[in-house]
Each structure stands twice: as structure tokens, then as C-alpha cells.
Amino acid sequence: MDKPNYFLMNPFEKFFYKTGKAIKRFPGAFVHFFVAIGLGIGRFFKGIAGGIKNYFVNFAKGNAATKGSYVVMGLGHAVRGQVAKGLVYLLIEISFVLYMVMFGAPYLGKFFYGFFSKGTVGITETHDFWNDDLGIYEKVVGDNSFKIILYGILTIFMIIFFLAIYLRSLKESRELEEMAKDGKRAVTFRKEAAQLMDTKFHITLLSLPMLGLFVFTVVPLVTMIIIAFTNYDASTEVPQHLFRWVGFENFGAIFGENSTLNGTFLRVLGWTLIWAFFATFSNYFGGMIVALLINKKGIKFKKLFRTVFVMTIAVPQFVSLMIVSKMLTAGDSMEMSGILTQLLYKIFGFQLKFGINITHTRIAIILVNMWIGIPYSMLICSGILMNIPADLYESARIDGAGPVKTFMKITLPYMLFVTGPYLITTFIGNINNFNVIYLLSGGGPGDLLKYSDGAKGTDLLITWLYKLSLGTDRNYKLASVIGILVFIISATFSLMVYNRSSAVKKEDQFQ
């Protein structure tokens, strides 16, 4: 379709036209995304190769103090007047060596022993040992495989961080040597420390959040990825038993040709995406419509309406969901059903089979989610609507634009421009929305015999993961695989959509 015809379309035709174009562009964008990742990985290894080259070149060109820094960190700094900084680097080196000798190296050795041998992670299991001298059995505590994995990962990160600091110290030593040749004085340690509260204050502020990100996000994520390549479940829980590396066997359990879980995964993934779509956009547009109605000229008691919606947010979501779940319950008889189910039957003659019929349950969950989610969207949209220039609406009215055209041409584009990142995070949040599903339906309905894999009719990937982790089998290995897949889906979607959104491409303007 050529461009002139596009301008003759009505708003809904334009919407479907743009949606079709977006769907057609998606495969190319998907491929482009992973090509960009591949190029980024290539640049990463190219940078490593360049760093290795510079490492040896600087050693060859450096004087005795610089070369000595390759063995004793901070030597070049101390020789050239930065004694305090040189001592800090030396202390870091000594601490790292002691850590590796006394703690890190033993765990790292066992970690890689199991990995490369495809055997057990650890050396011995807990067992009873007969003591001839005492004439009794003594319990010998074996290796704790989970600690080996966790501390092995931490040790690898410690090595990476140390290498970064080590290379940084060598670069600084070389720069100090060049400054000395030019007759320049090195910056004192006191002045560098003072800069952390002045020109480099951003480093001071970001240090603690970055440490928290590493401890509470990166380490658990990497640990989950590692567990996906082991046979860790209830039968191999530590410290009584060891678990072993199994390679890609757990992924084959889902994607293999003879897999019994392949259909389950696709079914749960399909419902997860459907749920995330409706949960996101129903709340978004519902909140926008409510905000437009409240902000409309002539509407009285605006503050009262906003206060009522704020009060609904103040009620703990846990309480609301648990109460609504009881109100929607479908009992053996209508008298034993929840009050909302009874009202629907008495007023409309419709018998809601919440918790029994999968379709009824899914629709009810989406509607309840609108009830608890629209107030949040309404408050966000209200703040944005108040900031849309009134001149735009006045000009549109003078040009003869009606309410629908004004909404499609002014309100909606402005809202999408400002709330684009919010929509993306909300969609990803709904993919991982554990509370609504688990507290309302528990993932049901579903017969345990029919759904022996643990995933029932309204389970999302995240609730299925939870059941696998805390069920009787405690299938951590399969739960980790699902966690990895959820991460890949969420990260791929959010990065692709965010980088193509107008909020990024036109962040300094609004058109």
C-alpha cells in the first residue's frame, strides 16, 4: 500500500496497518537482534585479544618499576610517589592470594573436576564409617555440592574482578612512567580520594547499588544457569548426596524428540503470552479511559474519584486476591458458591465455573486483574494527561477533529511516547506475575492425573517453575531450565521492543 492511501485510512485501519507492518518486520528484527549480539561477542573477544597484546607490549616497553608491577602490584605507584595507592594495590593482591589458597582454589578445583569429568560435583558423599577402635559407626560428612557450585561461581567472579583491578594497576603504572618522562607529577592519593566526593561522585553513589545487583541478581542468575546442567532434585539434595553434571539432558527433557514435557511447555508458554498481552493492555487502556473520564471538563468531584482509586491501591494485593478468590468459588451447589458467583447466576442466569472450567477461570482472572491494575494505570495516565499542552486540543477542535480523531492523533501518541518503557516493563512483569495467578486459582483447574507434570490450566511459566521447585520432587534442574527460558524470552522481547520504541529513537523530541 502506498503512502498517500495510508493518510486516507480511518484510525482503526491505520492501527491494523501498522500492526501488520510490525508483524512482518518482526522476523527481520529478531534476526538483526541476534546478529547484533553476535557482533557484540565478536567485539568482546577482539577487545580481549587487544588487551593481551597490550599486556606484553607494555611489559616490553616499560622500565624496571613497571615490569616489577607485573609481579608486585602497586610497585610502580610506590616508586613514583603514590605510596598509599601502591599499598592498597599490594593489599588487594595479598588478600586475593590468601583467598585463593585458603578458600577459593579447593572449591574451584572440585567445581571444574565435576564439570570436565561429567561426574559428581564434589568428591565424597555423607556416609557411615566403621571405627574399629571405638567399635561404632561414625558419620563422615561429605562434600556439599551446592556450596561447591556457589563458592566456585563466586571464586570465578573474584578472579575476574581481580584481573580487572590488576590490569588497571598495570595501565596506571605505565601512564605514571610516561608522565615522569614528560616531567609531570602524579596525582596524590588524597586528591584522588577527594575526587570520589566531587568529580567522580557518581562512582561513589553507584558502588553500593552495583554490589547489590551483583550479589542479589547476577550470582543467583548464574547459579540457576549452572544448576540447569546438573541432576539436582530431591533425590540428590545436599549434604547427604552429591549431584553430577548432565550436560544438556535437562533441555532435552523439554525439547527432545521423545520429550513428554514439550507439549506442556508450549501450552504453558502460549497461555503465559496471552495472559501477559491482555493483562498489560486491558489495564493500560482501561486506566487511560478512566483517567480521561475523570479529567474531562465538567466532571465534578475529581479529587474524590482519584482518592477512591488510591484507596484501592492501598489495600494489600494479597488480601484482595484471597477474598475475591473466595467470592468467585464455584461450589457443589449454588448455595455453597461464592457471593459473586451467586449474583451472576441470579441476575444474568450465568453459572460461573471458576476453578472448574479453564476458560471461565482464565477470563475471570483477566477481569480481576483489571480491577486491581487499572487504578495504577489511571494514576500514571492522569499525570501525563495533565501535561499535554491544551493548545494541541484547541487546534484540533478548530480544525474540526472529533473526540476519536483527537484521541488517536494527540492523546494516544503522546501517551505511548511517554509510557513506552512502562508498557514494556509491565508486559515483562505480567509474564512473571506470580501473585495474581497463584493467589486466585493456584494455577488450576486441572486434574492431578491429567497434569502429572505439575502444570495446570492457568499456570504461567513462573508458577510452574515454583511448583517444580517446591513440589514433592523438588525438581530444581527442570525449574532452572524453565527459569533460563523465561529469562531469554523476557530479555529478548524487552531489548528488541525498547530499542525500536519512539521513547529511545526520539527521546529528545515528541512528534
C-alpha positions as CSV (number, residue, x, y, z in Angstrom):
1,M,0.0,0.0,0.0
2,D,1.4,3.4,-1.0
3,K,1.8,6.2,1.5
4,P,-1.0,8.5,0.1
5,N,-3.6,5.8,0.7
6,Y,-2.4,5.5,4.3
7,F,-3.5,9.1,5.1
8,L,-7.0,8.3,3.8
9,M,-7.4,5.5,6.3
10,N,-9.5,5.9,9.4
11,P,-7.8,5.4,12.8
12,F,-8.7,1.8,13.2
13,E,-7.4,0.9,9.6
14,K,-4.2,2.7,10.4
15,F,-3.9,0.7,13.6
16,F,-4.2,-2.7,11.8
17,Y,-2.0,-1.5,9.0
18,K,0.8,-0.6,11.5
19,T,0.2,-3.8,13.4
20,G,0.6,-5.8,10.1
21,K,3.8,-4.0,9.3
22,A,5.2,-4.6,12.7
23,I,4.4,-8.4,12.4
24,K,6.1,-8.5,9.0
25,R,9.2,-6.7,10.4
26,F,9.4,-8.9,13.5
27,P,11.4,-11.9,11.9
28,G,13.9,-9.4,10.4
29,A,14.2,-7.6,13.7
30,F,14.6,-10.9,15.6
31,V,17.4,-12.0,13.3
32,H,19.0,-8.5,13.5
33,F,18.9,-8.6,17.3
34,F,20.9,-11.9,17.5
35,V,23.3,-10.7,14.8
36,A,23.9,-7.7,16.9
37,I,24.6,-9.9,19.9
38,G,27.0,-12.0,17.8
39,L,28.8,-8.9,16.7
40,G,29.0,-7.7,20.3
41,I,30.5,-11.0,21.3
42,G,33.0,-10.7,18.5
43,R,34.0,-7.2,19.6
44,F,34.3,-8.5,23.2
45,F,36.8,-11.2,22.2
46,K,38.6,-8.8,19.9
47,G,39.0,-6.4,22.8
48,I,40.4,-9.3,24.9
49,A,42.9,-10.1,22.2
50,G,43.9,-6.4,22.0
51,G,44.3,-6.4,25.8
52,I,46.6,-9.4,25.8
53,K,48.7,-7.8,23.1
54,N,49.0,-4.5,25.1
55,Y,49.9,-6.5,28.2
56,F,53.0,-7.9,26.6
57,V,53.8,-4.7,24.6
58,N,53.7,-2.6,27.8
59,F,55.9,-5.1,29.6
60,A,58.5,-4.9,26.8
61,K,58.4,-1.1,26.7
62,G,58.2,-0.5,30.5
63,N,61.2,0.2,32.8
64,A,62.1,-1.8,35.8
65,A,59.4,-0.3,38.1
66,T,56.7,-1.0,35.5
67,K,57.9,-4.5,34.9
68,G,58.1,-5.1,38.7
69,S,54.4,-4.1,38.9
70,Y,53.6,-7.2,36.8
71,V,54.6,-9.3,39.9
72,V,54.1,-7.0,42.8
73,M,51.0,-4.8,42.3
74,G,51.5,-1.2,43.2
75,L,55.3,-1.2,42.9
76,G,55.2,1.3,40.0
77,H,52.9,3.6,42.0
78,A,55.1,3.5,45.2
79,V,58.3,4.3,43.2
80,R,56.7,7.3,41.6
81,G,55.3,8.9,44.7
82,Q,51.8,7.2,45.1
83,V,52.8,5.2,48.1
84,A,49.3,4.9,49.6
85,K,47.8,3.8,46.4
86,G,50.6,1.3,45.8
87,L,50.0,-0.2,49.3
88,V,46.2,-0.5,48.5
89,Y,47.0,-2.5,45.3
90,L,49.6,-4.6,47.2
91,L,46.9,-5.3,49.9
92,I,44.4,-6.4,47.2
93,E,47.0,-8.8,45.7
94,I,47.9,-10.3,49.1
95,S,44.2,-10.7,50.0
96,F,43.4,-12.4,46.7
97,V,46.3,-14.8,47.0
98,L,45.3,-15.8,50.6
99,Y,41.6,-16.2,49.5
100,M,42.6,-18.5,46.6
101,V,45.0,-20.6,48.7
102,M,42.8,-21.0,51.8
103,F,39.3,-21.0,50.3
104,G,38.8,-20.4,46.6
105,A,41.2,-22.9,44.9
106,P,39.8,-26.0,46.7
107,Y,36.2,-25.2,45.8
108,L,37.2,-24.2,42.2
109,G,39.1,-27.4,41.8
110,K,36.1,-29.6,42.8
111,F,33.8,-27.4,40.7
112,F,35.8,-28.0,37.5
113,Y,36.6,-31.6,38.4
114,G,32.9,-32.4,38.2
115,F,32.4,-30.2,35.1
116,F,35.2,-31.7,32.9
117,S,34.7,-35.3,34.1
118,K,30.9,-35.0,33.7
119,G,30.8,-36.7,37.1
120,T,29.7,-35.8,40.5
121,V,30.1,-32.2,41.8
122,G,32.3,-33.0,44.8
123,I,34.3,-35.9,46.0
124,T,32.6,-37.9,48.7
125,E,29.0,-38.3,49.9
126,T,28.0,-38.4,53.5
127,H,28.3,-42.0,54.8
128,D,28.7,-44.1,57.9
129,F,32.3,-45.2,58.7
130,W,33.1,-48.1,61.0
131,N,35.6,-47.1,63.7
132,D,37.5,-50.3,64.8
133,D,38.9,-48.6,67.9
134,L,35.6,-47.4,69.2
135,G,33.5,-50.2,67.8
136,I,30.9,-47.9,66.5
137,Y,29.8,-46.3,63.2
138,E,30.7,-42.7,62.8
139,K,29.1,-40.3,60.3
140,V,31.5,-38.8,57.9
141,V,30.2,-35.6,56.3
142,G,31.0,-35.5,52.6
143,D,31.2,-32.6,50.3
144,N,28.3,-30.1,50.0
145,S,27.8,-29.9,46.2
146,F,25.6,-26.8,46.4
147,K,28.4,-25.0,48.2
148,I,30.9,-26.1,45.7
149,I,28.8,-24.6,42.9
150,L,28.0,-21.4,44.7
151,Y,31.6,-20.8,46.0
152,G,33.0,-21.9,42.7
153,I,31.0,-19.3,40.9
154,L,32.0,-16.6,43.5
155,T,35.6,-17.6,43.0
156,I,35.4,-17.2,39.3
157,F,33.9,-13.8,39.7
158,M,36.6,-12.9,42.2
159,I,39.2,-13.9,39.7
160,I,37.6,-11.7,37.0
161,F,37.4,-8.7,39.4
162,F,41.0,-9.2,40.5
163,L,42.2,-9.4,36.8
164,A,40.3,-6.2,36.1
165,I,42.0,-4.4,39.0
166,Y,45.4,-6.0,38.1
167,L,45.2,-4.8,34.5
168,R,44.0,-1.4,35.7
169,S,47.1,-1.1,38.0
170,L,49.4,-2.0,35.2
171,K,47.8,0.6,32.9
172,E,48.2,3.3,35.6
173,S,51.8,2.2,36.2
174,R,52.6,2.6,32.5
175,E,50.9,6.1,32.5
176,L,52.9,7.2,35.5
177,E,56.0,6.2,33.7
178,E,55.1,8.3,30.7
179,M,54.2,11.2,33.0
180,A,57.6,11.0,34.7
181,K,59.3,11.1,31.3
182,D,57.4,14.3,30.5
183,G,58.3,15.9,33.8
184,K,54.7,15.8,35.2
185,R,53.9,15.0,38.8
186,A,51.5,12.2,39.7
187,V,48.2,13.0,41.3
188,T,48.3,12.3,45.0
189,F,46.2,9.6,46.6
190,R,44.5,12.2,48.8
191,K,43.4,14.2,45.8
192,E,42.1,11.0,44.0
193,A,40.1,10.2,47.2
194,A,38.7,13.7,47.3
195,Q,37.6,13.3,43.6
196,L,35.3,10.5,44.7
197,M,33.2,13.1,46.6
198,D,33.4,15.6,43.7
199,T,34.0,14.9,40.0
200,K,33.8,11.1,40.5
201,F,30.9,11.2,42.9
202,H,28.8,9.1,40.5
203,I,31.2,6.2,41.2
204,T,30.7,6.5,44.9
205,L,26.9,6.6,44.5
206,L,26.7,3.6,42.1
207,S,29.2,1.4,44.0
208,L,26.6,0.1,46.6
209,P,23.8,-0.5,44.1
210,M,26.2,-2.3,41.7
211,L,27.3,-4.5,44.6
212,G,23.7,-5.3,45.4
213,L,23.0,-6.0,41.8
214,F,25.9,-8.5,41.7
215,V,25.0,-10.3,45.0
216,F,21.2,-10.5,44.6
217,T,20.8,-10.7,40.8
218,V,23.9,-11.8,39.0
219,V,25.1,-14.6,41.4
220,P,21.6,-16.2,41.7
221,L,21.1,-16.0,37.9
222,V,24.4,-17.7,37.2
223,T,23.7,-20.3,39.9
224,M,20.4,-21.1,38.3
225,I,22.0,-21.5,34.9
226,I,24.6,-23.8,36.4
227,I,22.0,-26.0,38.2
228,A,20.2,-26.5,34.8
229,F,23.2,-28.6,33.7
230,T,23.1,-30.9,36.8
231,N,20.7,-33.6,38.0
232,Y,19.8,-31.6,41.2
233,D,16.5,-32.6,42.6
234,A,15.0,-34.1,45.8
235,S,16.9,-37.3,45.4
236,T,20.3,-35.5,45.3
237,E,19.8,-32.8,47.9
238,V,22.9,-31.9,49.9
239,P,24.7,-32.7,52.1
240,Q,23.7,-36.3,52.2
241,H,24.1,-36.8,48.4
242,L,26.1,-35.4,45.6
243,F,24.7,-34.4,42.3
244,R,26.5,-34.5,39.0
245,W,26.8,-32.7,35.7
246,V,24.5,-34.0,33.0
247,G,25.1,-31.5,30.1
248,F,22.1,-30.7,28.1
249,E,20.0,-33.6,29.3
250,N,17.5,-31.3,31.1
251,F,17.0,-29.2,28.0
252,G,16.4,-32.5,26.0
253,A,13.7,-33.3,28.6
254,I,11.7,-30.4,27.2
255,F,12.8,-30.1,23.6
256,G,13.8,-33.6,22.8
257,E,12.1,-35.7,20.1
258,N,10.7,-38.2,22.7
259,S,10.0,-35.5,25.3
260,T,6.8,-35.7,27.3
261,L,7.1,-32.1,28.5
262,N,7.4,-30.5,25.1
263,G,3.6,-30.1,24.8
264,T,3.3,-28.9,28.4
265,F,5.9,-26.2,27.9
266,L,4.3,-24.9,24.7
267,R,0.8,-24.9,26.3
268,V,2.0,-23.0,29.3
269,L,4.1,-20.6,27.2
270,G,1.1,-19.9,25.0
271,W,-1.1,-19.1,27.9
272,T,1.7,-17.0,29.5
273,L,1.9,-14.8,26.4
274,I,-1.9,-14.5,26.1
275,W,-2.2,-13.6,29.7
276,A,0.7,-11.0,29.6
277,F,-0.9,-9.4,26.5
278,F,-4.4,-9.0,27.9
279,A,-3.2,-8.2,31.4
280,T,-1.0,-5.4,30.1
281,F,-3.2,-3.7,27.5
282,S,-6.5,-4.1,29.3
283,N,-5.1,-2.4,32.4
284,Y,-3.3,0.2,30.3
285,F,-6.2,1.3,28.1
286,G,-8.7,0.8,30.9
287,G,-6.7,3.1,33.1
288,M,-6.3,5.6,30.3
289,I,-10.1,5.7,29.7
290,V,-10.8,6.1,33.4
291,A,-8.2,9.0,33.5
292,L,-9.8,10.7,30.5
293,L,-13.3,10.4,32.1
294,I,-12.1,11.9,35.4
295,N,-10.1,14.7,33.7
296,K,-12.9,15.6,31.4
297,K,-14.2,19.1,31.8
298,G,-17.5,19.3,33.7
299,I,-16.9,16.2,35.8
300,K,-17.4,17.0,39.4
301,F,-15.7,15.5,42.5
302,K,-12.5,14.7,40.6
303,K,-10.4,14.6,43.7
304,L,-12.9,12.2,45.3
305,F,-12.7,9.8,42.4
306,R,-8.9,9.9,42.4
307,T,-8.9,9.3,46.2
308,V,-11.1,6.3,45.8
309,F,-8.8,4.7,43.3
310,V,-5.8,5.5,45.5
311,M,-7.5,3.8,48.4
312,T,-8.0,0.6,46.3
313,I,-4.2,0.6,45.7
314,A,-3.6,1.0,49.5
315,V,-5.3,-2.4,50.2
316,P,-2.7,-5.1,50.1
317,Q,-3.0,-7.1,46.9
318,F,-2.6,-10.4,48.8
319,V,-5.8,-9.6,50.8
320,S,-7.8,-8.5,47.8
321,L,-6.9,-11.6,45.7
322,M,-7.6,-14.0,48.5
323,I,-11.0,-12.5,49.3
324,V,-12.0,-12.3,45.6
325,S,-10.9,-15.9,45.1
326,K,-13.4,-17.0,47.8
327,M,-16.2,-14.7,46.3
328,L,-15.7,-16.4,42.9
329,T,-15.6,-20.0,44.2
330,A,-17.9,-22.4,42.4
331,G,-19.2,-24.9,45.0
332,D,-21.0,-28.2,44.6
333,S,-24.3,-26.2,44.7
334,M,-25.2,-22.6,44.0
335,E,-25.8,-22.1,47.7
336,M,-22.3,-23.2,48.5
337,S,-20.7,-21.0,45.8
338,G,-19.1,-17.6,46.4
339,I,-21.3,-14.4,46.6
340,L,-20.2,-13.1,43.2
341,T,-20.9,-16.4,41.5
342,Q,-24.4,-16.4,43.1
343,L,-25.1,-12.8,42.0
344,L,-24.1,-13.6,38.4
345,Y,-26.4,-16.6,38.3
346,K,-29.4,-14.7,39.9
347,I,-29.0,-11.6,37.7
348,F,-27.8,-13.0,34.4
349,G,-28.6,-16.7,34.7
350,F,-24.9,-17.4,34.0
351,Q,-23.2,-20.1,36.1
352,L,-19.5,-19.2,36.5
353,K,-17.4,-22.3,37.0
354,F,-14.4,-20.6,38.5
355,G,-11.8,-23.2,39.4
356,I,-13.6,-25.9,37.4
357,N,-13.8,-24.7,33.8
358,I,-10.4,-23.5,32.4
359,T,-11.9,-20.9,30.0
360,H,-14.2,-19.4,32.7
361,T,-11.2,-19.3,35.1
362,R,-8.9,-17.6,32.7
363,I,-11.4,-14.9,31.8
364,A,-12.2,-14.2,35.4
365,I,-8.5,-13.9,36.2
366,I,-8.0,-11.3,33.5
367,L,-11.1,-9.3,34.7
368,V,-10.0,-9.4,38.4
369,N,-6.5,-8.3,37.3
370,M,-8.2,-5.3,35.6
371,W,-9.9,-4.4,38.8
372,I,-6.6,-4.4,40.8
373,G,-4.5,-3.0,38.0
374,I,-6.5,-0.2,36.4
375,P,-6.0,2.2,39.4
376,Y,-2.2,2.1,38.9
377,S,-2.6,2.9,35.2
378,M,-5.2,5.6,35.9
379,L,-2.8,7.5,38.2
380,I,0.1,7.3,35.8
381,C,-2.1,8.4,32.8
382,S,-3.7,11.2,34.9
383,G,-0.3,12.8,35.5
384,I,0.6,12.5,31.8
385,L,-2.7,13.9,30.5
386,M,-2.4,17.0,32.7
387,N,0.9,17.7,30.9
388,I,-0.4,17.5,27.3
389,P,-0.5,21.1,26.0
390,A,-4.0,22.4,25.9
391,D,-3.2,24.3,22.6
392,L,-3.0,20.9,20.8
393,Y,-6.6,20.1,21.7
394,E,-7.7,23.6,20.9
395,S,-6.1,23.5,17.4
396,A,-7.6,20.1,16.8
397,R,-11.1,21.4,17.6
398,I,-10.7,24.4,15.4
399,D,-9.7,22.1,12.5
400,G,-12.8,20.1,13.1
401,A,-11.4,17.0,14.7
402,G,-13.8,14.9,16.7
403,P,-13.1,13.1,20.0
404,V,-12.0,9.9,18.4
405,K,-9.6,11.6,16.0
406,T,-8.2,13.8,18.8
407,F,-7.6,10.8,20.9
408,M,-5.9,8.9,18.1
409,K,-3.8,11.8,16.8
410,I,-2.9,13.6,20.1
411,T,-3.6,11.7,23.3
412,L,-2.6,8.2,22.3
413,P,0.7,9.1,20.5
414,Y,1.7,11.3,23.4
415,M,0.8,8.6,26.0
416,L,2.7,5.9,24.0
417,F,5.7,8.1,23.6
418,V,5.9,8.8,27.4
419,T,4.8,5.4,28.7
420,G,6.6,3.1,26.1
421,P,9.2,1.9,28.7
422,Y,6.4,1.4,31.3
423,L,4.4,-0.8,28.9
424,I,7.5,-2.9,28.2
425,T,8.3,-3.4,31.9
426,T,4.6,-4.1,32.6
427,F,4.4,-6.8,29.9
428,I,7.6,-8.5,31.3
429,G,6.2,-8.1,34.8
430,N,3.0,-9.9,33.8
431,I,5.0,-12.7,32.2
432,N,6.4,-13.2,35.7
433,N,3.2,-12.2,37.6
434,F,3.1,-14.9,40.3
435,N,0.7,-13.3,42.8
436,V,-2.4,-12.9,40.7
437,I,-2.4,-16.4,39.2
438,Y,-1.3,-18.3,42.3
439,L,-3.5,-16.5,44.8
440,L,-6.6,-16.6,42.7
441,S,-6.6,-20.0,41.1
442,G,-3.4,-21.7,42.4
443,G,-2.7,-22.5,38.7
444,G,-5.9,-24.6,38.4
445,P,-8.2,-26.0,37.4
446,G,-6.7,-29.3,36.4
447,D,-6.8,-33.0,37.5
448,L,-3.5,-34.1,39.0
449,L,-3.7,-37.3,37.0
450,K,-4.1,-35.4,33.7
451,Y,-1.5,-32.8,34.7
452,S,1.1,-35.1,36.3
453,D,3.9,-32.7,35.2
454,G,2.6,-30.2,37.7
455,A,1.4,-27.5,35.2
456,K,-2.4,-27.0,35.3
457,G,-4.8,-24.9,33.3
458,T,-3.9,-21.4,34.3
459,D,-0.3,-21.9,35.3
460,L,2.2,-19.5,33.9
461,L,5.8,-20.4,33.4
462,I,6.7,-18.7,36.7
463,T,4.1,-20.6,38.7
464,W,5.1,-23.9,37.1
465,L,8.7,-23.2,38.0
466,Y,7.6,-22.6,41.6
467,K,5.7,-25.9,41.8
468,L,8.6,-27.8,40.3
469,S,11.0,-26.2,42.9
470,L,8.8,-26.7,46.0
471,G,6.8,-29.8,45.0
472,T,7.4,-33.2,46.4
473,D,10.1,-34.0,43.8
474,R,11.7,-30.6,44.2
475,N,12.8,-30.7,40.5
476,Y,15.3,-27.9,40.7
477,K,17.1,-28.9,37.5
478,L,13.9,-28.6,35.3
479,A,12.9,-25.4,37.2
480,S,16.2,-23.9,36.3
481,V,15.8,-24.7,32.6
482,I,12.4,-23.0,32.7
483,G,13.9,-20.1,34.5
484,I,16.6,-19.7,31.8
485,L,13.9,-19.8,29.1
486,V,11.8,-17.2,30.9
487,F,14.9,-15.0,31.1
488,I,15.7,-15.4,27.4
489,I,12.1,-14.6,26.4
490,S,11.9,-11.6,28.7
491,A,15.3,-10.2,27.8
492,T,14.9,-10.7,24.1
493,F,11.5,-9.1,23.9
494,S,12.3,-6.1,26.2
495,L,15.6,-5.3,24.4
496,M,14.1,-5.6,20.9
497,V,11.0,-3.6,21.6
498,Y,12.7,-0.9,23.8
499,N,15.4,-0.2,21.2
500,R,12.8,0.2,18.5
501,S,10.4,2.4,20.5
502,S,10.0,6.1,19.9
503,A,11.0,6.7,23.5
504,V,14.5,5.7,22.5
505,K,14.7,6.8,18.9
506,K,13.1,10.2,19.6
507,E,14.0,10.7,23.3
508,D,14.7,14.4,22.8
509,Q,11.5,15.2,21.0
510,F,7.8,14.5,20.6
511,Q,6.3,14.2,17.1
